[in-house]
Amino acid sequence: MLQGEQRQGVAFGRRLGQCMEDPQSFINEALKILARIERGKANPLVLAAFLGSIKANHPELVERTLDIVANDQSLTPYLIELTRLARPTLADLHRALHSVEIGAISVDKLKMFSYGSVLNHLSPQDFINFTDQLLAHGTPGAWVALDILSSHRYDEPADWTTWKALFRKALMHPALSFDEFPVDADISAWQDVTMKLLDGGDNDLARDILQKMLAVCTNERFCFKFENAFKALLHTLLSRYTDIAWLMLSDALLSKDVGMVPTLSDLLIPGMEDEKYEQAPGALSILSDDLLLKWCREHPTTAPSILMRIIQLFQREGERWAWTPLARTVIDRYGAQRAVLSALTFNLGIYAWSGSLVPYYAKRVKPLEDLRTHRFPEVRRWAGEQLRYVQQQINRESIHDAEQELGIH
């Protein structure tokens, strides 16, 4: 009953609490058993539900039980699980926090309070008191605070009014960073709340969010789970906070940070091509061509190659493909720079595909042919090399497609 999987543990524990005439005896015996069972095999779910069931009639007994658990090294690992189903009070939460402070349990264990709406009965003031203390426990504590906050409903206007300031405080807290991002933290909750707060025109929040995003781009802690959330936030920041976001992003792109620039560039590039061979626009598509070309004029030896690496290259013109006006202008003005052509080659090499690759290569032919008579000899030479490569790949992939139809592969 106190080990292994307990699919009906909650229902059984609650019913047992309703029927048991001597709850003290059951609790004493259950604690003895839990203390003896190997930690990885024990399951205190039945006892947790039992405590929740008797708390209304025996609050002092439940409180004494949790005190015993908190002060017994063999039982302390179960403290959060035993507390969460017993309609926790602020005093119960303080007990849990004290166990964190003395090192008996790690702060990430308190994330269990975000499951099952077990804290929804708390008053806003008690909830604020608890989350404020969580924020004092560094990055792990800050992310636990956000996860617990996100367990509240906040989609209705009245709910959002209640929790908005607390969400903002958590998001802007220095400890809520990505440098030590907990593996089980909910990045989607962070994204959702951030988007909702940014709807309100909050310049300080916009700066803080972007600073934290850029900070993690500079080190090895950037991980794939950030990518979709960061890309969505960059679209929002550039569309609603253009001046702030572009100033920060342009400085970052021009920096000498060899870790940041590639990572940030990857977040700004257009999406992969769909079945119509078209790309989802990248975040920079929000900005005007005039603004981006002005940036190139201000930094003529660095900005053009950076831009060429991350902008969308092609667009449909009727039945054919052509360079986008921005891509063609950058080529026409800065194509003599080796770095620009290298960046263009890199951009052409970014793709994901399913099915035949022939249409993917074929879309490049006309744009490359248009550069064969370019005024820069460097561009003409580059276009000729690329065109020969593309034709080779089209021939190769056509043979591969034919062999597949014949069942050779």
Secondary structure, DSSP 4 states (H G I P E B T S, - for coil): --BS--TTHHHHHHHHHHH-S-HHHHHHHHHHHHHHS-TTTB--HHHHHHHHHHTTT-HHHHHHHHHHHHT-TTTGGGHHHHHHTS---HHHHHHHHHHHHTTSS-GGGGGGGGSTTTTTTS-HHHHHHHHHHHHTSHHHHHHHHHHHHHTS--SSHHHHHHHHHHHHHHHHSTT--STT--TT--HHHHHHHHHHHHTT--HHHHHHHHHHHHHHHTSTT--GGGHHHHHHHHHHHHHHSHHHHHHHHHHHHHS--TTHHHHHHHHHSPPPB-TTS-BPPPGGGGS-HHHHHHHHHHSTTTHHHHHHHHS--EEEETTEEEE-HHHHHHHHHHTTSHHHHHHHHHHHT-----S-SHHHHHHHHHHHHHTTT-SSHHHHHHHHHHHHHHHHHHHHHHHHHHHHHTT--
